[in-house]
Amino acid sequence: MFIKLNDRVYLNMAKITRMKIDHVEDGIRVRFYEGQDQVAKSKRFETTDDASAWIEELLKQVK
């Protein structure tokens, strides 16, 4: 199933094998992986709680 990640990116959630909340130089981002390859990353978040809440909302679209 495809979900809208942002204005330009749709993800095929059937192929996503893991999602990782990662601290990067410009803030906190959620990274999406197919196997070992990163295929997308989210917008920047201020806290990991914000990122977790965003993932939960995103996953509600899959159900």
All heavy atoms as TSV, in Angstrom:
chain	resi	resn	atom	element	x	y	z
A	1	MET	N	N	0.835	-1.170	0.000
A	1	MET	CA	C	0.000	0.000	0.000
A	1	MET	C	C	0.887	1.243	0.000
A	1	MET	O	O	1.847	1.327	0.745
A	1	MET	CB	C	-0.892	-0.014	1.235
A	1	MET	CG	C	-1.552	1.303	1.491
A	1	MET	SD	S	-2.676	1.266	2.846
A	1	MET	CE	C	-4.115	1.835	2.007
A	2	PHE	N	N	0.532	2.200	-0.818
A	2	PHE	CA	C	1.271	3.451	-0.904
A	2	PHE	C	C	0.684	4.465	0.066
A	2	PHE	O	O	-0.524	4.598	0.189
A	2	PHE	CB	C	1.207	4.025	-2.318
A	2	PHE	CG	C	2.074	3.300	-3.282
A	2	PHE	CD1	C	1.586	2.227	-4.011
A	2	PHE	CD2	C	3.386	3.671	-3.466
A	2	PHE	CE1	C	2.387	1.554	-4.894
A	2	PHE	CE2	C	4.204	3.005	-4.350
A	2	PHE	CZ	C	3.695	1.938	-5.065
A	3	ILE	N	N	1.567	5.189	0.754
A	3	ILE	CA	C	1.150	6.284	1.616
A	3	ILE	C	C	1.932	7.528	1.219
A	3	ILE	O	O	3.044	7.438	0.699
A	3	ILE	CB	C	1.352	5.979	3.112
A	3	ILE	CG1	C	2.821	5.703	3.415
A	3	ILE	CG2	C	0.488	4.827	3.562
A	3	ILE	CD1	C	3.119	5.683	4.884
A	4	LYS	N	N	1.325	8.680	1.473
A	4	LYS	CA	C	1.956	9.946	1.123
A	4	LYS	C	C	2.888	10.370	2.245
A	4	LYS	O	O	2.460	10.617	3.366
A	4	LYS	CB	C	0.886	11.001	0.879
A	4	LYS	CG	C	1.432	12.296	0.361
A	4	LYS	CD	C	0.302	13.244	0.025
A	4	LYS	CE	C	0.848	14.526	-0.567
A	4	LYS	NZ	N	-0.223	15.424	-0.971
A	5	LEU	N	N	4.178	10.447	1.941
A	5	LEU	CA	C	5.165	10.878	2.926
A	5	LEU	C	C	5.232	12.393	3.007
A	5	LEU	O	O	5.278	12.975	4.079
A	5	LEU	CB	C	6.538	10.303	2.586
A	5	LEU	CG	C	7.665	10.584	3.555
A	5	LEU	CD1	C	7.338	10.006	4.928
A	5	LEU	CD2	C	8.961	9.999	3.044
A	6	ASN	N	N	5.246	13.047	1.858
A	6	ASN	CA	C	5.210	14.513	1.790
A	6	ASN	C	C	4.647	14.911	0.433
A	6	ASN	O	O	4.051	14.078	-0.253
A	6	ASN	CB	C	6.594	15.130	2.050
A	6	ASN	CG	C	7.645	14.675	1.077
A	6	ASN	OD1	O	7.371	14.484	-0.100
A	6	ASN	ND2	N	8.862	14.482	1.554
A	7	ASP	N	N	4.840	16.150	0.023
A	7	ASP	CA	C	4.247	16.635	-1.225
A	7	ASP	C	C	4.753	15.909	-2.468
A	7	ASP	O	O	4.052	15.833	-3.460
A	7	ASP	CB	C	4.506	18.130	-1.397
A	7	ASP	CG	C	3.773	18.952	-0.362
A	7	ASP	OD1	O	2.784	18.449	0.203
A	7	ASP	OD2	O	4.200	20.100	-0.111
A	8	ARG	N	N	5.962	15.363	-2.395
A	8	ARG	CA	C	6.568	14.773	-3.586
A	8	ARG	C	C	6.847	13.277	-3.477
A	8	ARG	O	O	7.233	12.660	-4.466
A	8	ARG	CB	C	7.887	15.476	-3.901
A	8	ARG	CG	C	7.714	16.951	-4.167
A	8	ARG	CD	C	9.032	17.604	-4.438
A	8	ARG	NE	N	9.853	17.554	-3.228
A	8	ARG	CZ	C	11.123	17.861	-3.197
A	8	ARG	NH1	N	11.737	18.225	-4.285
A	8	ARG	NH2	N	11.796	17.804	-2.075
A	9	VAL	N	N	6.672	12.680	-2.301
A	9	VAL	CA	C	7.106	11.301	-2.098
A	9	VAL	C	C	5.964	10.432	-1.583
A	9	VAL	O	O	5.289	10.787	-0.610
A	9	VAL	CB	C	8.285	11.233	-1.102
A	9	VAL	CG1	C	8.687	9.803	-0.830
A	9	VAL	CG2	C	9.466	12.033	-1.628
A	10	TYR	N	N	5.787	9.292	-2.241
A	10	TYR	CA	C	4.871	8.252	-1.776
A	10	TYR	C	C	5.706	7.017	-1.492
A	10	TYR	O	O	6.609	6.676	-2.251
A	10	TYR	CB	C	3.824	7.929	-2.840
A	10	TYR	CG	C	2.809	9.019	-3.016
A	10	TYR	CD1	C	3.065	10.126	-3.813
A	10	TYR	CD2	C	1.583	8.950	-2.371
A	10	TYR	CE1	C	2.136	11.131	-3.964
A	10	TYR	CE2	C	0.637	9.956	-2.523
A	10	TYR	CZ	C	0.925	11.035	-3.324
A	10	TYR	OH	O	0.004	12.034	-3.475
A	11	LEU	N	N	5.398	6.325	-0.391
A	11	LEU	CA	C	6.128	5.117	-0.010
A	11	LEU	C	C	5.252	3.884	-0.194
A	11	LEU	O	O	4.072	3.915	0.148
A	11	LEU	CB	C	6.543	5.171	1.459
A	11	LEU	CG	C	7.679	6.079	1.844
A	11	LEU	CD1	C	7.866	6.025	3.357
A	11	LEU	CD2	C	8.949	5.668	1.161
A	12	ASN	N	N	5.849	2.817	-0.697
A	12	ASN	CA	C	5.180	1.529	-0.754
A	12	ASN	C	C	5.491	0.827	0.570
A	12	ASN	O	O	6.564	0.257	0.745
A	12	ASN	CB	C	5.679	0.714	-1.938
A	12	ASN	CG	C	4.959	-0.599	-2.071
A	12	ASN	OD1	O	4.182	-0.988	-1.210
A	12	ASN	ND2	N	5.200	-1.285	-3.166
A	13	MET	N	N	4.568	0.877	1.512
A	13	MET	CA	C	4.802	0.339	2.846
A	13	MET	C	C	4.964	-1.178	2.849
A	13	MET	O	O	5.512	-1.735	3.790
A	13	MET	CB	C	3.676	0.753	3.792
A	13	MET	CG	C	3.676	2.244	4.093
A	13	MET	SD	S	5.218	2.847	4.807
A	13	MET	CE	C	5.124	2.193	6.450
A	14	ALA	N	N	4.542	-1.844	1.785
A	14	ALA	CA	C	4.719	-3.293	1.708
A	14	ALA	C	C	6.202	-3.654	1.560
A	14	ALA	O	O	6.602	-4.757	1.920
A	14	ALA	CB	C	3.930	-3.857	0.533
A	15	LYS	N	N	7.018	-2.730	1.088
A	15	LYS	CA	C	8.439	-2.995	0.891
A	15	LYS	C	C	9.324	-2.458	2.007
A	15	LYS	O	O	10.493	-2.795	2.086
A	15	LYS	CB	C	8.910	-2.399	-0.437
A	15	LYS	CG	C	8.355	-3.113	-1.635
A	15	LYS	CD	C	9.002	-2.589	-2.889
A	15	LYS	CE	C	8.585	-3.391	-4.092
A	15	LYS	NZ	N	9.335	-2.984	-5.272
A	16	ILE	N	N	8.782	-1.612	2.870
A	16	ILE	CA	C	9.578	-1.030	3.953
A	16	ILE	C	C	9.845	-2.102	5.000
A	16	ILE	O	O	8.915	-2.704	5.529
A	16	ILE	CB	C	8.857	0.179	4.586
A	16	ILE	CG1	C	8.632	1.276	3.548
A	16	ILE	CG2	C	9.645	0.714	5.780
A	16	ILE	CD1	C	9.900	1.843	2.945
A	17	THR	N	N	11.125	-2.337	5.278
A	17	THR	CA	C	11.489	-3.374	6.242
A	17	THR	C	C	11.768	-2.809	7.629
A	17	THR	O	O	11.663	-3.535	8.612
A	17	THR	CB	C	12.720	-4.151	5.766
A	17	THR	OG1	O	13.796	-3.246	5.530
A	17	THR	CG2	C	12.412	-4.917	4.498
A	18	ARG	N	N	12.121	-1.522	7.702
A	18	ARG	CA	C	12.305	-0.914	9.019
A	18	ARG	C	C	12.237	0.599	8.900
A	18	ARG	O	O	12.472	1.182	7.842
A	18	ARG	CB	C	13.597	-1.364	9.677
A	18	ARG	CG	C	14.840	-0.739	9.164
A	18	ARG	CD	C	16.068	-1.327	9.825
A	18	ARG	NE	N	17.168	-1.208	8.892
A	18	ARG	CZ	C	18.287	-0.576	9.151
A	18	ARG	NH1	N	18.495	-0.055	10.324
A	18	ARG	NH2	N	19.220	-0.489	8.236
A	19	MET	N	N	11.916	1.216	10.041
A	19	MET	CA	C	11.895	2.666	10.176
A	19	MET	C	C	12.742	2.995	11.394
A	19	MET	O	O	12.659	2.309	12.411
A	19	MET	CB	C	10.473	3.173	10.387
A	19	MET	CG	C	9.587	2.949	9.196
A	19	MET	SD	S	7.896	3.468	9.494
A	19	MET	CE	C	7.289	2.063	10.408
A	20	LYS	N	N	13.548	4.017	11.280
A	20	LYS	CA	C	14.478	4.350	12.356
A	20	LYS	C	C	14.393	5.844	12.658
A	20	LYS	O	O	14.479	6.669	11.753
A	20	LYS	CB	C	15.895	3.985	11.914
A	20	LYS	CG	C	16.961	4.291	12.905
A	20	LYS	CD	C	18.320	3.904	12.341
A	20	LYS	CE	C	19.430	4.285	13.277
A	20	LYS	NZ	N	20.739	4.044	12.692
A	21	ILE	N	N	14.206	6.165	13.937
A	21	ILE	CA	C	14.275	7.568	14.371
A	21	ILE	C	C	15.737	7.867	14.625
A	21	ILE	O	O	16.376	7.205	15.440
A	21	ILE	CB	C	13.428	7.804	15.628
A	21	ILE	CG1	C	11.958	7.527	15.330
A	21	ILE	CG2	C	13.623	9.231	16.135
A	21	ILE	CD1	C	11.059	7.610	16.534
A	22	ASP	N	N	16.275	8.844	13.901
A	22	ASP	CA	C	17.709	9.076	13.900
A	22	ASP	C	C	18.027	10.532	14.209
A	22	ASP	O	O	17.367	11.443	13.708
A	22	ASP	CB	C	18.256	8.711	12.523
A	22	ASP	CG	C	19.739	8.487	12.509
A	22	ASP	OD1	O	20.340	8.367	13.586
A	22	ASP	OD2	O	20.305	8.424	11.400
A	23	HIS	N	N	19.026	10.749	15.050
A	23	HIS	CA	C	19.520	12.094	15.338
A	23	HIS	C	C	20.558	12.442	14.279
A	23	HIS	O	O	21.574	11.771	14.167
A	23	HIS	CB	C	20.175	12.149	16.725
A	23	HIS	CG	C	19.207	11.904	17.826
A	23	HIS	ND1	N	18.519	12.922	18.437
A	23	HIS	CD2	C	18.802	10.766	18.424
A	23	HIS	CE1	C	17.738	12.416	19.362
A	23	HIS	NE2	N	17.888	11.111	19.378
A	24	VAL	N	N	20.287	13.478	13.496
A	24	VAL	CA	C	21.222	13.939	12.470
A	24	VAL	C	C	21.619	15.372	12.775
A	24	VAL	O	O	21.116	15.979	13.727
A	24	VAL	CB	C	20.611	13.809	11.049
A	24	VAL	CG1	C	20.431	12.360	10.678
A	24	VAL	CG2	C	19.293	14.534	10.947
A	25	GLU	N	N	22.508	15.928	11.968
A	25	GLU	CA	C	23.054	17.249	12.263
A	25	GLU	C	C	22.008	18.358	12.280
A	25	GLU	O	O	22.170	19.345	12.985
A	25	GLU	CB	C	24.174	17.606	11.283
A	25	GLU	CG	C	23.738	17.742	9.844
A	25	GLU	CD	C	23.686	16.441	9.078
A	25	GLU	OE1	O	24.107	15.404	9.601
A	25	GLU	OE2	O	23.210	16.458	7.930
A	26	ASP	N	N	20.919	18.201	11.546
A	26	ASP	CA	C	19.912	19.270	11.509
A	26	ASP	C	C	18.677	18.968	12.359
A	26	ASP	O	O	17.694	19.680	12.288
A	26	ASP	CB	C	19.513	19.575	10.066
A	26	ASP	CG	C	18.831	18.407	9.387
A	26	ASP	OD1	O	18.976	17.268	9.860
A	26	ASP	OD2	O	18.147	18.639	8.377
A	27	GLY	N	N	18.707	17.921	13.158
A	27	GLY	CA	C	17.576	17.601	14.027
A	27	GLY	C	C	17.324	16.105	14.080
A	27	GLY	O	O	18.237	15.301	13.933
A	28	ILE	N	N	16.071	15.747	14.233
A	28	ILE	CA	C	15.666	14.347	14.328
A	28	ILE	C	C	14.838	14.023	13.090
A	28	ILE	O	O	13.924	14.773	12.732
A	28	ILE	CB	C	14.854	14.106	15.614
A	28	ILE	CG1	C	15.735	14.392	16.828
A	28	ILE	CG2	C	14.303	12.686	15.655
A	28	ILE	CD1	C	14.984	14.462	18.123
A	29	ARG	N	N	15.152	12.916	12.448
A	29	ARG	CA	C	14.423	12.479	11.254
A	29	ARG	C	C	14.086	11.004	11.362
A	29	ARG	O	O	14.760	10.254	12.054
A	29	ARG	CB	C	15.243	12.700	9.988
A	29	ARG	CG	C	15.483	14.160	9.674
A	29	ARG	CD	C	16.131	14.290	8.312
A	29	ARG	NE	N	16.439	15.662	8.018
A	29	ARG	CZ	C	15.644	16.469	7.313
A	29	ARG	NH1	N	14.499	16.042	6.861
A	29	ARG	NH2	N	16.008	17.710	7.066
A	30	VAL	N	N	13.036	10.606	10.644
A	30	VAL	CA	C	12.681	9.196	10.543
A	30	VAL	C	C	13.204	8.718	9.193
A	30	VAL	O	O	12.936	9.334	8.166
A	30	VAL	CB	C	11.158	8.989	10.625
A	30	VAL	CG1	C	10.804	7.519	10.469
A	30	VAL	CG2	C	10.609	9.537	11.927
A	31	ARG	N	N	13.963	7.631	9.213
A	31	ARG	CA	C	14.505	7.070	7.978
A	31	ARG	C	C	13.788	5.774	7.660
A	31	ARG	O	O	13.499	4.987	8.545
A	31	ARG	CB	C	15.996	6.815	8.134
A	31	ARG	CG	C	16.769	8.093	8.338
A	31	ARG	CD	C	18.220	7.793	8.625
A	31	ARG	NE	N	18.932	8.999	8.956
A	31	ARG	CZ	C	19.828	9.570	8.151
A	31	ARG	NH1	N	20.132	9.023	7.012
A	31	ARG	NH2	N	20.427	10.676	8.529
A	32	PHE	N	N	13.520	5.563	6.377
A	32	PHE	CA	C	12.803	4.388	5.901
A	32	PHE	C	C	13.753	3.529	5.073
A	32	PHE	O	O	14.461	4.050	4.210
A	32	PHE	CB	C	11.612	4.803	5.043
A	32	PHE	CG	C	10.588	5.599	5.809
A	32	PHE	CD1	C	10.696	6.971	5.920
A	32	PHE	CD2	C	9.533	4.966	6.422
A	32	PHE	CE1	C	9.764	7.705	6.625
A	32	PHE	CE2	C	8.591	5.686	7.136
A	32	PHE	CZ	C	8.701	7.059	7.235
A	33	TYR	N	N	13.732	2.220	5.328
A	33	TYR	CA	C	14.662	1.300	4.681
A	33	TYR	C	C	13.935	0.166	3.977
A	33	TYR	O	O	12.913	-0.325	4.470
A	33	TYR	CB	C	15.596	0.670	5.722
A	33	TYR	CG	C	16.535	1.651	6.370
A	33	TYR	CD1	C	16.166	2.371	7.489
A	33	TYR	CD2	C	17.814	1.855	5.852
A	33	TYR	CE1	C	17.034	3.265	8.091
A	33	TYR	CE2	C	18.693	2.748	6.441
A	33	TYR	CZ	C	18.290	3.454	7.559
A	33	TYR	OH	O	19.155	4.337	8.146
A	34	GLU	N	N	14.481	-0.225	2.826
A	34	GLU	CA	C	14.122	-1.471	2.143
A	34	GLU	C	C	15.365	-2.335	2.236
A	34	GLU	O	O	16.347	-2.086	1.536
A	34	GLU	CB	C	13.753	-1.227	0.697
A	34	GLU	CG	C	12.433	-0.536	0.505
A	34	GLU	CD	C	12.088	-0.313	-0.956
A	34	GLU	OE1	O	12.775	-0.873	-1.844
A	34	GLU	OE2	O	11.144	0.438	-1.214
A	35	GLY	N	N	15.345	-3.322	3.110
A	35	GLY	CA	C	16.551	-4.106	3.349
A	35	GLY	C	C	17.590	-3.226	4.014
A	35	GLY	O	O	17.323	-2.595	5.023
A	36	GLN	N	N	18.774	-3.164	3.427
A	36	GLN	CA	C	19.834	-2.320	3.982
A	36	GLN	C	C	19.871	-0.934	3.358
A	36	GLN	O	O	20.629	-0.077	3.801
A	36	GLN	CB	C	21.188	-2.994	3.782
A	36	GLN	CG	C	21.350	-4.252	4.587
A	36	GLN	CD	C	22.735	-4.853	4.408
A	36	GLN	OE1	O	23.483	-4.469	3.523
A	36	GLN	NE2	N	23.060	-5.793	5.262
A	37	ASP	N	N	19.069	-0.686	2.338
A	37	ASP	CA	C	19.101	0.580	1.614
A	37	ASP	C	C	18.088	1.571	2.164
A	37	ASP	O	O	16.902	1.261	2.305
A	37	ASP	CB	C	18.810	0.356	0.135
A	37	ASP	CG	C	19.825	-0.543	-0.523
A	37	ASP	OD1	O	21.016	-0.456	-0.155
A	37	ASP	OD2	O	19.432	-1.339	-1.395
A	38	GLN	N	N	18.560	2.784	2.456
A	38	GLN	CA	C	17.652	3.849	2.863
A	38	GLN	C	C	16.954	4.360	1.620
A	38	GLN	O	O	17.598	4.705	0.632
A	38	GLN	CB	C	18.421	4.982	3.528
A	38	GLN	CG	C	17.534	6.127	3.943
A	38	GLN	CD	C	18.302	7.272	4.538
A	38	GLN	OE1	O	19.276	7.071	5.235
A	38	GLN	NE2	N	17.868	8.477	4.247
A	39	VAL	N	N	15.615	4.419	1.655
A	39	VAL	CA	C	14.867	4.851	0.480
A	39	VAL	C	C	14.208	6.217	0.665
A	39	VAL	O	O	13.843	6.860	-0.312
A	39	VAL	CB	C	13.819	3.803	0.059
A	39	VAL	CG1	C	14.512	2.535	-0.422
A	39	VAL	CG2	C	12.862	3.484	1.187
A	40	ALA	N	N	14.041	6.665	1.918
A	40	ALA	CA	C	13.420	7.966	2.153
A	40	ALA	C	C	13.725	8.415	3.580
A	40	ALA	O	O	14.111	7.613	4.423
A	40	ALA	CB	C	11.911	7.887	1.952
A	41	LYS	N	N	13.536	9.715	3.796
A	41	LYS	CA	C	13.621	10.247	5.147
A	41	LYS	C	C	12.538	11.298	5.309
A	41	LYS	O	O	12.077	11.894	4.338
A	41	LYS	CB	C	15.002	10.792	5.469
A	41	LYS	CG	C	15.441	11.970	4.662
A	41	LYS	CD	C	16.840	12.377	5.058
A	41	LYS	CE	C	17.318	13.506	4.169
A	41	LYS	NZ	N	18.663	13.920	4.501
A	42	SER	N	N	12.139	11.511	6.532
A	42	SER	CA	C	11.033	12.409	6.822
A	42	SER	C	C	11.507	13.843	6.990
A	42	SER	O	O	12.694	14.144	6.908
A	42	SER	CB	C	10.346	11.954	8.105
A	42	SER	OG	O	11.213	12.207	9.210
A	43	LYS	N	N	10.546	14.680	7.316
A	43	LYS	CA	C	10.873	16.059	7.684
A	43	LYS	C	C	11.620	16.059	9.014
A	43	LYS	O	O	11.726	15.035	9.687
A	43	LYS	CB	C	9.592	16.883	7.793
A	43	LYS	CG	C	8.656	16.382	8.888
A	43	LYS	CD	C	7.395	17.198	8.919
A	43	LYS	CE	C	6.483	16.675	10.032
A	43	LYS	NZ	N	5.271	17.427	10.129
A	44	ARG	N	N	12.094	17.195	9.422
A	44	ARG	CA	C	12.850	17.338	10.670
A	44	ARG	C	C	11.881	17.516	11.831
A	44	ARG	O	O	10.873	18.205	11.731
A	44	ARG	CB	C	13.762	18.558	10.554
A	44	ARG	CG	C	14.699	18.728	11.714
A	44	ARG	CD	C	15.614	19.908	11.501
A	44	ARG	NE	N	14.909	21.165	11.353
A	44	ARG	CZ	C	14.477	21.913	12.362
A	44	ARG	NH1	N	14.688	21.529	13.583
A	44	ARG	NH2	N	13.851	23.035	12.135
A	45	PHE	N	N	12.214	16.873	12.956
A	45	PHE	CA	C	11.423	16.983	14.183
A	45	PHE	C	C	12.293	17.544	15.291
A	45	PHE	O	O	13.499	17.376	15.283
A	45	PHE	CB	C	10.891	15.607	14.610
A	45	PHE	CG	C	9.950	14.998	13.622
A	45	PHE	CD1	C	10.395	14.056	12.714
A	45	PHE	CD2	C	8.620	15.369	13.594
A	45	PHE	CE1	C	9.537	13.496	11.795
A	45	PHE	CE2	C	7.751	14.808	12.681
A	45	PHE	CZ	C	8.210	13.869	11.776
A	46	GLU	N	N	11.653	18.159	16.277
A	46	GLU	CA	C	12.374	18.724	17.418
A	46	GLU	C	C	12.692	17.660	18.473
A	46	GLU	O	O	13.736	17.702	19.099
A	46	GLU	CB	C	11.565	19.860	18.048
A	46	GLU	CG	C	11.398	21.059	17.139
A	46	GLU	CD	C	12.722	21.718	16.781
A	46	GLU	OE1	O	13.605	21.808	17.651
A	46	GLU	OE2	O	12.868	22.133	15.620
A	47	THR	N	N	11.753	16.713	18.687
A	47	THR	CA	C	11.950	15.683	19.707
A	47	THR	C	C	11.624	14.307	19.131
A	47	THR	O	O	10.914	14.202	18.120
A	47	THR	CB	C	11.039	15.914	20.934
A	47	THR	OG1	O	9.678	15.737	20.544
A	47	THR	CG2	C	11.244	17.293	21.530
A	48	THR	N	N	12.116	13.277	19.792
A	48	THR	CA	C	11.801	11.917	19.358
A	48	THR	C	C	10.330	11.596	19.603
A	48	THR	O	O	9.751	10.794	18.863
A	48	THR	CB	C	12.693	10.884	20.073
A	48	THR	OG1	O	12.545	11.034	21.474
A	48	THR	CG2	C	14.136	11.040	19.664
A	49	ASP	N	N	9.732	12.216	20.608
A	49	ASP	CA	C	8.300	12.011	20.852
A	49	ASP	C	C	7.466	12.535	19.688
A	49	ASP	O	O	6.476	11.913	19.293
A	49	ASP	CB	C	7.870	12.692	22.147
A	49	ASP	CG	C	8.446	12.026	23.381
A	49	ASP	OD1	O	8.786	10.828	23.309
A	49	ASP	OD2	O	8.558	12.706	24.410
A	50	ASP	N	N	7.853	13.683	19.129
A	50	ASP	CA	C	7.163	14.219	17.954
A	50	ASP	C	C	7.292	13.262	16.778
A	50	ASP	O	O	6.329	13.024	16.048
A	50	ASP	CB	C	7.735	15.583	17.559
A	50	ASP	CG	C	7.453	16.661	18.589
A	50	ASP	OD1	O	6.544	16.472	19.423
A	50	ASP	OD2	O	8.159	17.687	18.544
A	51	ALA	N	N	8.484	12.708	16.586
A	51	ALA	CA	C	8.715	11.767	15.489
A	51	ALA	C	C	7.899	10.496	15.684
A	51	ALA	O	O	7.303	9.979	14.730
A	51	ALA	CB	C	10.200	11.438	15.380
A	52	SER	N	N	7.834	9.995	16.898
A	52	SER	CA	C	7.051	8.789	17.188
A	52	SER	C	C	5.566	9.015	16.932
A	52	SER	O	O	4.892	8.157	16.360
A	52	SER	CB	C	7.249	8.357	18.634
A	52	SER	OG	O	8.561	7.934	18.846
A	53	ALA	N	N	5.064	10.165	17.344
A	53	ALA	CA	C	3.657	10.489	17.108
A	53	ALA	C	C	3.367	10.585	15.613
A	53	ALA	O	O	2.315	10.131	15.140
A	53	ALA	CB	C	3.296	11.790	17.808
A	54	TRP	N	N	4.290	11.156	14.853
A	54	TRP	CA	C	4.133	11.271	13.410
A	54	TRP	C	C	4.092	9.894	12.757
A	54	TRP	O	O	3.282	9.648	11.867
A	54	TRP	CB	C	5.269	12.123	12.844
A	54	TRP	CG	C	5.190	12.314	11.378
A	54	TRP	CD1	C	4.404	13.207	10.699
A	54	TRP	CD2	C	5.934	11.612	10.383
A	54	TRP	NE1	N	4.617	13.082	9.348
A	54	TRP	CE2	C	5.560	12.112	9.134
A	54	TRP	CE3	C	6.891	10.606	10.440
A	54	TRP	CZ2	C	6.085	11.641	7.952
A	54	TRP	CZ3	C	7.422	10.135	9.262
A	54	TRP	CH2	C	7.026	10.641	8.033
A	55	ILE	N	N	4.961	8.969	13.204
A	55	ILE	CA	C	4.965	7.605	12.668
A	55	ILE	C	C	3.627	6.923	12.955
A	55	ILE	O	O	3.066	6.261	12.087
A	55	ILE	CB	C	6.118	6.772	13.255
A	55	ILE	CG1	C	7.443	7.250	12.704
A	55	ILE	CG2	C	5.944	5.291	12.943
A	55	ILE	CD1	C	8.643	6.591	13.349
A	56	GLU	N	N	3.116	7.102	14.155
A	56	GLU	CA	C	1.834	6.489	14.506
A	56	GLU	C	C	0.730	6.986	13.593
A	56	GLU	O	O	-0.103	6.193	13.116
A	56	GLU	CB	C	1.485	6.787	15.973
A	56	GLU	CG	C	2.386	6.102	16.965
A	56	GLU	CD	C	2.267	4.591	16.934
A	56	GLU	OE1	O	1.158	4.069	16.690
A	56	GLU	OE2	O	3.312	3.938	17.120
A	57	GLU	N	N	0.688	8.290	13.321
A	57	GLU	CA	C	-0.321	8.840	12.410
A	57	GLU	C	C	-0.136	8.294	10.990
A	57	GLU	O	O	-1.099	8.009	10.310
A	57	GLU	CB	C	-0.255	10.362	12.406
A	57	GLU	CG	C	-0.793	11.006	13.656
A	57	GLU	CD	C	-2.274	10.699	13.875
A	57	GLU	OE1	O	-3.057	10.775	12.904
A	57	GLU	OE2	O	-2.635	10.374	15.013
A	58	LEU	N	N	1.090	8.167	10.571
A	58	LEU	CA	C	1.390	7.645	9.245
A	58	LEU	C	C	0.942	6.188	9.116
A	58	LEU	O	O	0.349	5.806	8.103
A	58	LEU	CB	C	2.898	7.762	8.981
A	58	LEU	CG	C	3.385	7.542	7.578
A	58	LEU	CD1	C	2.897	8.642	6.662
A	58	LEU	CD2	C	4.904	7.498	7.562
A	59	LEU	N	N	1.177	5.405	10.137
A	59	LEU	CA	C	0.813	3.993	10.098
A	59	LEU	C	C	-0.698	3.775	10.170
A	59	LEU	O	O	-1.178	2.724	9.729
A	59	LEU	CB	C	1.523	3.228	11.212
A	59	LEU	CG	C	3.036	3.116	11.047
A	59	LEU	CD1	C	3.649	2.410	12.235
A	59	LEU	CD2	C	3.389	2.396	9.753
A	60	LYS	N	N	-1.441	4.734	10.688
A	60	LYS	CA	C	-2.904	4.624	10.683
A	60	LYS	C	C	-3.443	4.599	9.264
A	60	LYS	O	O	-4.488	4.023	9.014
A	60	LYS	CB	C	-3.522	5.764	11.476
A	60	LYS	CG	C	-3.372	5.624	12.960
A	60	LYS	CD	C	-4.032	6.769	13.686
A	60	LYS	CE	C	-3.800	6.666	15.178
A	60	LYS	NZ	N	-4.371	7.829	15.890
A	61	GLN	N	N	-2.723	5.230	8.327
A	61	GLN	CA	C	-3.134	5.230	6.919
A	61	GLN	C	C	-3.036	3.846	6.306
A	61	GLN	O	O	-3.759	3.519	5.381
A	61	GLN	CB	C	-2.277	6.179	6.107
A	61	GLN	CG	C	-2.417	7.629	6.473
A	61	GLN	CD	C	-1.496	8.494	5.638
A	61	GLN	OE1	O	-1.164	8.173	4.510
A	61	GLN	NE2	N	-1.085	9.615	6.196
A	62	VAL	N	N	-2.123	3.022	6.833
A	62	VAL	CA	C	-1.887	1.697	6.280
A	62	VAL	C	C	-3.037	0.756	6.622
A	62	VAL	O	O	-3.385	-0.119	5.849
A	62	VAL	CB	C	-0.543	1.123	6.785
A	62	VAL	CG1	C	-0.327	-0.282	6.311
A	62	VAL	CG2	C	0.594	2.029	6.341
A	63	LYS	N	N	-3.621	0.925	7.790
A	63	LYS	CA	C	-4.693	0.021	8.243
A	63	LYS	C	C	-5.909	0.163	7.453
A	63	LYS	O	O	-6.532	0.450	6.787
A	63	LYS	CB	C	-5.006	0.255	9.708
A	63	LYS	CG	C	-3.857	-0.120	10.598
A	63	LYS	CD	C	-4.195	0.126	12.026
A	63	LYS	CE	C	-3.023	-0.222	12.923
A	63	LYS	NZ	N	-3.265	0.009	14.298
